[in-house]
């Protein structure tokens, strides 16, 4: 590892240490410096934080800048986050075909979350023709690979018979999978389970 690469990595590690100490200003500075030095994990993380308003104020222009830099270096997580920006027009014009192209790239790398968002593209008709059956297929693909968000969406599809035959027991099964995960969709899954459990016997 060259001196500059080593220095960038050390700066990124300093960011992690400052974050653990709750020294947010110093953490943010170190993350920014490591990203400017071209350190891929820092670029990916900085883009994500700007996208979601974490550690820094939400800034879609900066999110696009850093996620694009990381995506060009084949960081799959950044590829998906970039696709989300194009899906919903965050800081850019909505570009469904571009989002789908990026998601296809991440799916080729076997990245589960990409399947979830591909499913959403088919469900909402973003960059592709609306197709609930294909949406459910992609939710299943991602859920079976461990994506809890996709499991929640698949549970919703089964609950409402959207793209699959309505099946409350299957809905419960996938909601339970999502509820057991440490993710933002877990709360939604738990609410759905509370709604359904009185009518459906859960499958062990």
ChimeraX attribute file (.defattr): number of C-alpha atoms within 10 A of each C-alpha:
attribute: neighborCount
match mode: 1-to-1
recipient: residues
	/A:1	7
	/A:2	7
	/A:3	8
	/A:4	12
	/A:5	14
	/A:6	12
	/A:7	15
	/A:8	23
	/A:9	21
	/A:10	14
	/A:11	23
	/A:12	24
	/A:13	17
	/A:14	18
	/A:15	25
	/A:16	17
	/A:17	15
	/A:18	19
	/A:19	18
	/A:20	11
	/A:21	11
	/A:22	11
	/A:23	13
	/A:24	15
	/A:25	13
	/A:26	16
	/A:27	23
	/A:28	20
	/A:29	16
	/A:30	24
	/A:31	26
	/A:32	20
	/A:33	18
	/A:34	26
	/A:35	25
	/A:36	14
	/A:37	17
	/A:38	18
	/A:39	22
	/A:40	24
	/A:41	17
	/A:42	26
	/A:43	28
	/A:44	25
	/A:45	20
	/A:46	25
	/A:47	28
	/A:48	23
	/A:49	21
	/A:50	22
	/A:51	26
	/A:52	14
	/A:53	14
	/A:54	12
	/A:55	14
	/A:56	14
	/A:57	11
	/A:58	15
	/A:59	16
	/A:60	21
	/A:61	14
	/A:62	17
	/A:63	28
	/A:64	23
	/A:65	15
	/A:66	28
	/A:67	29
	/A:68	20
	/A:69	20
	/A:70	27
	/A:71	20
	/A:72	13
	/A:73	13
	/A:74	15
	/A:75	18
	/A:76	24
	/A:77	19
	/A:78	28
	/A:79	26
	/A:80	27
	/A:81	26
	/A:82	27
	/A:83	27
	/A:84	22
	/A:85	22
	/A:86	24
	/A:87	24
	/A:88	15
	/A:89	14
	/A:90	17
	/A:91	15
	/A:92	13
	/A:93	11
	/A:94	17
	/A:95	17
	/A:96	21
	/A:97	16
	/A:98	16
	/A:99	26
	/A:100	24
	/A:101	15
	/A:102	24
	/A:103	27
	/A:104	19
	/A:105	17
	/A:106	23
	/A:107	19
	/A:108	11
	/A:109	12
	/A:110	14
	/A:111	19
	/A:112	23
	/A:113	27
	/A:114	32
	/A:115	27
	/A:116	29
	/A:117	25
	/A:118	31
	/A:119	29
	/A:120	23
	/A:121	26
	/A:122	22
	/A:123	20
	/A:124	15
	/A:125	15
	/A:126	22
	/A:127	19
	/A:128	14
	/A:129	11
	/A:130	16
	/A:131	17
	/A:132	21
	/A:133	17
	/A:134	18
	/A:135	28
	/A:136	27
	/A:137	19
	/A:138	25
	/A:139	31
	/A:140	23
	/A:141	21
	/A:142	27
	/A:143	25
	/A:144	14
	/A:145	16
	/A:146	16
	/A:147	23
	/A:148	30
	/A:149	27
	/A:150	32
	/A:151	31
	/A:152	30
	/A:153	26
	/A:154	32
	/A:155	32
	/A:156	22
	/A:157	25
	/A:158	24
	/A:159	21
	/A:160	15
	/A:161	15
	/A:162	17
	/A:163	17
	/A:164	17
	/A:165	13
	/A:166	16
	/A:167	15
	/A:168	22
	/A:169	19
	/A:170	20
	/A:171	28
	/A:172	28
	/A:173	21
	/A:174	26
	/A:175	31
	/A:176	22
	/A:177	21
	/A:178	29
	/A:179	24
	/A:180	13
	/A:181	17
	/A:182	10
	/A:183	13
	/A:184	12
	/A:185	18
	/A:186	21
	/A:187	16
	/A:188	16
	/A:189	28
	/A:190	18
	/A:191	12
	/A:192	20
	/A:193	21
	/A:194	11
	/A:195	12
	/A:196	18
	/A:197	13
	/A:198	9
	/A:199	10
	/A:200	15
	/A:201	12
	/A:202	16
	/A:203	9
	/A:204	4
